Amino acid sequence: MSAATQAVGKVERLLTVQDLLHREARLLDDRRFDEWVDMFTEDATYSLPIVVSDDPREPSLIRDTKAGMEERVFRLTKTLAHAQNPPSRTQHDVTNIEVRDTADGLLEVLCNQTVHELRNGDVFHVGLAKPRTFAARCRYLIAPGEPWRIREKTCLLIDREYPIYNLTFIF
């Protein structure tokens, strides 16, 4: 395989990953949460850890399996979720996408994500009444195939050691 052919393959792979991440962001912003959950494999995990560690005993803001993600979506869409009443309006921005091969055939994807949140409220609602911005360094494991699916999503918030009030939207 020529160097040019390899380069074209890498660009195509990067564009496919970029499309996947941009689709995920659009689904979250459009509150199409059931379709978002469908982007994940059955053994998927989704986490917002507080410390960098593979130890599941370490505290996390979120540490969900796919069943936990489905439960989170159910609570947001089918119950009276007071913390999301009225619902947040969000804009997920994805940048600095890097794609690496792993030994087990998955793709490791590193990127930065910024989520802008706006929710109605007043000065008595902690964290409401003004736009908020959250930034994270994210790591995905992507299972290529038809269709490509997310096996793992980990977002390390850059301000995770500070109080984060009412983080009830999906990052």
N, C-alpha and C positions, 0 to 999 in steps of 0.2 A: 504494500500500500504506500502510495507516494505521500510526501509531506503535505502537499496541497489537499489530497483527499482526506487525510487525517484532520487537517485544519477545518475543512468544510464540515466534517463529522462533529467536531467539537463545537463549532458555531451552531449547527442544527440542534445539538443536545442542549446547549445553553439557551437557545430560543424556546425550546420545548419546556425547559424548567421555568424560564421566565414566564411563559404563558400560564403554566400551572400556578405559580405564585400569584400572578396578577388575577387569575380567575378566583383563587381563594380570597384575595382581598376584596374583590368585587362582590362575591357572595356574602361575605361578612358585612360589608357596608350596606348592601341591599336587604339585610336581615333574612337571607335565604339559608337559614341555618341547617335545615335538613339536607340540602344539597351540599353544604359545607362538610357535614359529617360523612356523607357518601364519598368524599374525596380521600378518605382514610382507609387503610387496610383493617381487617378484623382484629389484628394484634397491635393496633396503633396505640401510641401514647402521646399525650399533649401536656406540657408542663411549663410553669413559670417558677423556676427554683429561686431560692434566696441566696444560696451559695453554690459555687461550682463544685459539684460532687456527683458521682454515680450512685452514692449510697441512698437507697429509697427511704431511709429513716431521717434524712435531713429534711428540715421544714421547707415547704414550698407554698407559694401563693396558690398555685394550681398544680395538681398531679393527677391526671385523668387517664383512664383506659378509654377504649372506644365506648364502652357501656357508660362510663362517667360523662363522656362528651354528649352522648344521647340524653342522659339525665339532665345535664346542664341546659341543653337545647329545649327539652320538655319544660323545664321550669321557666325559661325565658319566654316561651311561646304559648304554653297551654295553661299556665297558672298565673295568679296575680302576683307578679314579682315586684314587690314594693320598691326594691332598689332600682328597678328599671321601669318605673311608672312616673312620668312618661319615658319611653325608651330613648336611649342615647342615639344620637346621630354620629356616625363615625366616618373617618376617612383613613384607610390603611395605605401607607406608602411603602413600597419595597424597593430597596436600592442595593448596590454593591454585591451583586449576586456572583458567587463563585461555585463551581461544580467540580467535585472530585470523585474518582472511582473508589469503591471500597472492595475489600477482598471477597465479600460475599455477593457481589453483583449489584448491590444497591448503589445509589448515588448519594454522596454527602453534599449537601447544599448549605453554604453559609451566606447570610445576607444581613442587612440592617433593615429594621422595620420601625416606622414611626406611625403612631395612631393618634389622630386628632379626635377628641370627643367633645361633643356639645350636648348638654342636656338642660332642659328648662328647670328652673328652680329659683330660689331667692337667696339672699345673704344668710339665711338661717339654715340652709341645707349645706352641710359640709361637702366641699368639692363640686358644688353645682353653681349655676348662675354665671359661669364664665367658661370659656373653652379651656380644655386641658390637653396637654400633649405628653405622650409616653414614647420613649425610644428604647429599643432593645436590639441586642445582637442575637440573631436566631440561627439555629441549626436544624436542618431537616434531614431525614433519611427518606429517600424517594425510591419506590419500587417501580422500575420501568416496566412497561407492558401495555396491554390494551384494556383499559386505560391506565395511564400512570397514576399511582396512588401514593399518598403520604403514609409512611410507617411511623415516623417520629417527628414531632415538632417541639422544640425547646426554645423558649425565648427568655433570655437573660436581660431583664430590665436594667438599665444603667443606673437607676436610682432606687434599686430594690432594698437597700438598707435603711431607707427613710420611710416614714409613714405614708401609705398609699390609701387614701380614703375612697371607699365605694368603687372598687375596681370590679364592676359586675358585667361589663361587656366582654365579648370574646376577643382576645388579642390576636 
